[in-house]
Amino acid sequence: STHRWPADHVVAGAVLLPGTAFLELALRAAEQAGAETVEELTLQAPLVLPDAGAVAVHVAVSGPGEDGLREIAIHSRPEGQLEEGLDGLSAWTCHAEGVLSAAPAVAPESLDAWPPQGAEPIEIDHLYDVLAEAGVESGPAFQGLSAAWKDGESVFAEVTLSEEQAREAERFAIHPALLDAALH
């Protein structure tokens, strides 16, 4: 109930936290741990959000190794579920694991023109209908793709957040719904 936007991400009839939200959690953890980048993040299992109740999320970051890298793991469990086992994590589900780095992020290439010169437009008018037929229902928060172009193997996308999501965007390194729309 504290975050309404995930309810707009339905896969096979279940509300799932998008993978981009795990990246957001990892970015926030990196910032808190003094790391600069998420070097790797592997999704292990989806996080199905319940119709009622809350989910407790646990993000753990190791200290830096000799190479300066830190391990990260993201787990969840239904709120109020008792911990079991010696490690306290046996009742938790692992959703993502990865590596944080102190190395600065690589700067993206700059674009001289938009859309990129020579790129061909991609038809997106029926994209969300096609996704819904495949079992991926994107509500308004996730329907941010407004235009796309292709140039060889490169795809360029124009994405925006809904007004409601844009008002909350500053809380995120990159809003998960915006990044998810860019991947469509």
Summary of the structure (lengths in Angstrom):
residues: 184
radius of gyration: 18.4
end to end distance: 25.8
largest distance: 59.3
contacts: 485
relative contact order: 0.19
helix: 25%
strand: 31%
